[in-house]
Structures are given as structure tokens and as C-alpha cells.
């Protein structure tokens, strides 16, 4: 009996301890993803095409995106708009500087973005959540690996066309705290059809002076006033 008891204790010790349920986990991820205080990232993009530059500015659940080649967009959950009037799924499919990253991939995470989230795997440090997107999307299935300590998505698998067609894999690394929220300083996106890779280097800083008007759709028709480094 003592041997059985010891074996059970060993199994319990080896099993990952889940301190929070799925709903609580996703809510914490959403809280971390938001920009409670405005923040800016200057981004260097390296891909199979020419190197690119971008500026990302976040406020609340909105992200303003400006590329040095001219693309400007306002990315919000369920509402992506590109300068010139392109909206919705078509706008979300716009590629960032011709890379493997699309505007939809930059949407600030919210639990409501997942239709039927389920835990598909977990270990001592991370939880894998699988779900179809809620609402219109360029993807059929998302598989998110969440760092449970930092409440940040560190890996995303994007399935397109069918739930078995893995279109690309994204990894977020080099997490740092900006305004009390964890942000990646390196993002790698690997596409499979055809096989290509994009690497983004992000330099973050708080941006308390960013004007609120930058996050209004009408601002896309006017110069932002942002200066590239």
C-alpha cells in the first residue's frame, strides 16, 4: 500500500498544476494583450522580399499600423480598416510589407475572438488552446500556446481553408514588460505554402503623448505625424 501511495504522489507531483480555469486564463491573456497605456513599437522586418520598416502604436484594444512603404491601417477586434477604404476580411488579409504576417495577425487578443476554445495540451509552463475563430476570418482554426506565468501567447498555428491545412506558424519571443504588459521583441512567422520565413524585431516604448485621433478611422486619410527612426 505504501508503494501505491508513493506512486500516486509521484504522479500528482509530475502533473501540471492548473491554477486557473480556461476562462480565467483567456481573460488574463486578453488583459495582458491590451494597451492600458499607449505604447509604440518600431519594427524592422526581414523576409524573402526587401527589408521593411513599420510602426505599431497600441491604445486599448486598437492598434495603428504604418509601414514605411505607405500602407496604413487601423486594426481593432472585428474591425480592420486600411487607408483607401478597404475593410473587414479583405483588409485583414493585407500583408505587412509583403511578409508572411497579415494585418489580422496583429489584432489585440480577446477571449471573444475564439468561437469554441478548448485546452488541447498543457505542461508545467504552458497551455495549448484550440478554437475556430469567432466571426469572419481568413483562418479556419487557431492553435495558441499560452505562457501561463506571463499570460502571453508565445506560439500561434494558423490553419486556412480546412482545419487540417496548417498555413503558417508564428513564434513570439524575447518578452519584455512595457507599461506593465508583456510584449515580444522578436516575432518569427513561417509559412508553408510556399515555404517562406519572416522575422520581425520590435523596439518598444511607452507613448503617453500619442493623440487619440490616431485611432479614429478618419485619421487614415491624413498624415499621422509619426517619424520613422
C-alpha positions as CSV (number, residue, x, y, z in Angstrom):
1,X,0.0,0.0,0.0
2,X,2.8,2.3,0.8
3,X,4.3,1.8,-2.7
4,X,0.9,2.6,-4.3
5,X,0.6,5.7,-2.2
6,X,4.1,6.8,-3.2
7,X,3.4,6.2,-6.9
8,X,0.2,8.3,-6.7
9,X,2.1,11.2,-5.0
10,X,4.8,11.0,-7.8
11,X,2.1,11.2,-10.5
12,X,0.5,14.2,-8.8
13,X,3.8,15.9,-8.5
14,X,4.6,15.3,-12.2
15,X,1.2,16.5,-13.4
16,X,1.0,20.2,-14.3
17,X,-0.9,22.2,-11.7
18,X,-3.6,24.3,-13.2
19,X,-4.0,27.4,-11.1
20,X,-6.8,28.8,-13.2
21,X,-9.5,27.5,-15.5
22,X,-9.7,28.2,-19.2
23,X,-12.0,31.2,-18.9
24,X,-9.7,32.8,-16.3
25,X,-6.6,32.0,-18.4
26,X,-8.0,33.6,-21.6
27,X,-9.3,36.6,-19.6
28,X,-5.8,37.1,-18.3
29,X,-4.3,36.8,-21.7
30,X,-6.8,39.4,-23.0
31,X,-5.9,41.8,-20.2
32,X,-2.2,41.4,-20.9
33,X,-2.7,42.0,-24.6
34,X,-4.5,45.3,-24.2
35,X,-2.7,48.6,-24.2
36,X,-3.9,50.2,-20.9
37,X,-1.3,52.9,-21.6
38,X,-0.4,53.7,-25.2
39,X,2.8,52.0,-26.4
40,X,4.8,52.2,-29.6
41,X,7.0,49.6,-31.4
42,X,9.5,50.5,-34.1
43,X,9.7,47.3,-36.2
44,X,12.3,46.0,-38.6
45,X,11.0,43.4,-41.0
46,X,13.2,40.8,-42.7
47,X,11.6,38.4,-45.3
48,X,12.2,36.9,-48.7
49,X,11.5,40.3,-50.2
50,X,13.1,43.7,-49.5
51,X,13.6,44.6,-45.8
52,X,10.7,46.7,-44.4
53,X,10.0,49.1,-41.6
54,X,6.8,49.6,-39.6
55,X,5.5,51.5,-36.7
56,X,2.9,50.0,-34.4
57,X,1.0,52.1,-31.8
58,X,-1.4,50.5,-29.4
59,X,-4.1,52.1,-27.3
60,X,-6.8,50.0,-25.5
61,X,-7.7,47.2,-27.9
62,X,-6.8,49.2,-31.0
63,X,-3.5,49.1,-33.0
64,X,-2.4,51.7,-35.5
65,X,-0.1,50.3,-38.2
66,X,2.0,52.3,-40.5
67,X,4.6,50.9,-43.0
68,X,7.4,52.9,-44.5
69,X,6.2,51.8,-48.0
70,X,2.9,53.6,-47.4
71,X,0.4,51.1,-46.0
72,X,-1.6,52.5,-43.1
73,X,-4.3,50.6,-41.2
74,X,-6.3,50.6,-38.0
75,X,-6.6,47.2,-36.5
76,X,-9.3,46.5,-33.9
77,X,-11.1,43.3,-32.9
78,X,-13.7,42.6,-35.6
79,X,-12.9,45.8,-37.4
80,X,-9.8,46.2,-39.6
81,X,-9.7,49.2,-42.0
82,X,-6.9,50.1,-44.5
83,X,-6.4,53.6,-45.9
84,X,-8.3,53.9,-49.1
85,X,-11.4,52.3,-47.6
86,X,-10.7,48.5,-47.7
87,X,-12.4,46.9,-44.7
88,X,-13.1,43.6,-42.9
89,X,-11.6,40.2,-44.0
90,X,-10.1,41.7,-47.2
91,X,-8.2,44.3,-45.1
92,X,-7.2,41.6,-42.6
93,X,-5.5,39.7,-45.4
94,X,-3.3,42.6,-46.3
95,X,0.4,41.6,-45.9
96,X,2.7,43.6,-43.8
97,X,5.5,44.8,-46.1
98,X,4.9,41.8,-48.3
99,X,5.9,39.4,-45.5
100,X,4.2,36.3,-44.0
101,X,2.4,38.5,-41.4
102,X,-1.1,39.7,-42.2
103,X,-3.0,42.6,-40.5
104,X,-5.4,40.1,-39.0
105,X,-2.5,38.5,-37.1
106,X,-1.9,41.8,-35.3
107,X,-5.4,42.1,-33.8
108,X,-5.2,42.6,-30.0
109,X,-6.4,39.3,-28.4
110,X,-9.8,39.0,-26.8
111,X,-11.4,35.8,-25.5
112,X,-14.4,36.6,-27.6
113,X,-12.2,36.1,-30.7
114,X,-12.4,32.3,-30.1
115,X,-15.6,30.5,-31.0
116,X,-15.3,27.3,-29.0
117,X,-11.9,27.3,-27.1
118,X,-10.7,24.0,-25.7
119,X,-7.5,23.0,-23.9
120,X,-5.7,20.5,-26.2
121,X,-2.5,20.2,-24.3
122,X,-0.5,21.6,-21.4
123,X,2.7,21.2,-19.4
124,X,4.3,22.8,-16.4
125,X,4.6,26.2,-18.0
126,X,2.2,26.5,-20.9
127,X,-1.3,25.7,-22.0
128,X,-2.4,25.0,-25.6
129,X,-5.8,26.3,-26.6
130,X,-7.5,25.3,-29.9
131,X,-10.5,27.0,-31.4
132,X,-12.1,28.2,-34.6
133,X,-12.2,32.0,-34.9
134,X,-15.4,33.7,-33.9
135,X,-16.7,35.9,-36.8
136,X,-15.3,36.5,-40.2
137,X,-11.6,35.5,-40.6
138,X,-9.0,34.4,-43.1
139,X,-8.4,31.3,-40.9
140,X,-10.4,28.2,-40.1
141,X,-8.6,27.1,-36.9
142,X,-6.2,28.7,-34.4
143,X,-4.0,26.8,-32.0
144,X,-2.5,29.1,-29.3
145,X,0.3,28.2,-26.9
146,X,0.0,30.4,-23.8
147,X,2.7,31.1,-21.3
148,X,0.8,30.7,-18.1
149,X,3.2,32.9,-16.0
150,X,3.2,35.9,-18.3
151,X,-0.2,35.3,-19.8
152,X,1.1,35.9,-23.3
153,X,0.6,33.9,-26.5
154,X,4.0,32.7,-27.4
155,X,3.1,30.4,-30.4
156,X,0.2,30.5,-32.9
157,X,-0.6,27.9,-35.5
158,X,-2.9,29.3,-38.3
159,X,-5.0,26.8,-40.3
160,X,-6.6,28.0,-43.5
161,X,-9.1,26.6,-45.9
162,X,-9.6,23.4,-43.8
163,X,-8.9,22.5,-40.2
164,X,-6.1,20.3,-41.3
165,X,-4.3,22.8,-43.6
166,X,-1.6,24.4,-41.5
167,X,-0.8,27.6,-43.3
168,X,1.8,29.2,-41.0
169,X,3.4,29.1,-37.6
170,X,4.2,32.2,-35.5
171,X,6.5,32.4,-32.5
172,X,6.7,35.4,-30.2
173,X,9.9,35.6,-28.1
174,X,12.1,38.0,-26.1
175,X,9.2,39.1,-24.0
176,X,9.7,42.4,-22.1
177,X,7.4,44.5,-19.9
178,X,6.1,47.7,-21.4
179,X,3.6,49.7,-19.3
180,X,3.1,46.6,-17.1
181,X,2.2,44.3,-20.1
182,X,4.4,41.6,-21.7
183,X,5.3,42.4,-25.4
184,X,7.5,40.4,-27.8
185,X,10.7,41.9,-29.1
186,X,11.1,39.1,-31.8
187,X,8.4,37.6,-33.9
188,X,9.1,34.8,-36.4
189,X,6.4,33.7,-38.9
190,X,7.0,30.6,-41.0
191,X,4.6,30.0,-43.9
192,X,4.3,26.6,-45.6
193,X,2.5,27.3,-49.0
194,X,5.1,28.2,-50.3
195,X,7.8,27.8,-47.6
196,X,8.9,31.3,-46.6
197,X,10.0,32.9,-43.3
198,X,9.6,36.4,-41.9
199,X,11.4,37.8,-38.9
200,X,10.4,41.0,-37.1
201,X,12.5,42.9,-34.5
202,X,10.4,45.2,-32.3
203,X,11.7,48.0,-30.2
204,X,9.0,49.0,-27.7
205,X,8.5,52.2,-25.6
206,X,5.6,53.8,-23.8
207,X,3.9,56.6,-25.9
208,X,1.8,58.7,-23.5
209,X,1.6,61.6,-25.9
210,X,0.1,59.7,-28.8
211,X,-3.1,61.6,-30.0
212,X,-6.4,59.8,-29.5
213,X,-7.4,60.8,-33.0
214,X,-4.7,58.4,-34.4
215,X,-7.2,55.6,-33.6
216,X,-10.1,57.0,-35.5
217,X,-10.8,55.6,-39.0
218,X,-10.8,59.1,-40.5
219,X,-7.2,59.6,-39.4
220,X,-6.1,57.1,-42.1
221,X,-6.8,59.8,-44.7
222,X,-4.4,62.3,-43.0
223,X,-0.7,62.2,-42.3
224,X,0.0,60.6,-38.9
225,X,2.9,62.8,-38.0
226,X,4.8,59.7,-36.9
227,X,8.5,59.8,-37.7
228,X,10.4,56.6,-38.6
229,X,13.7,56.1,-36.7
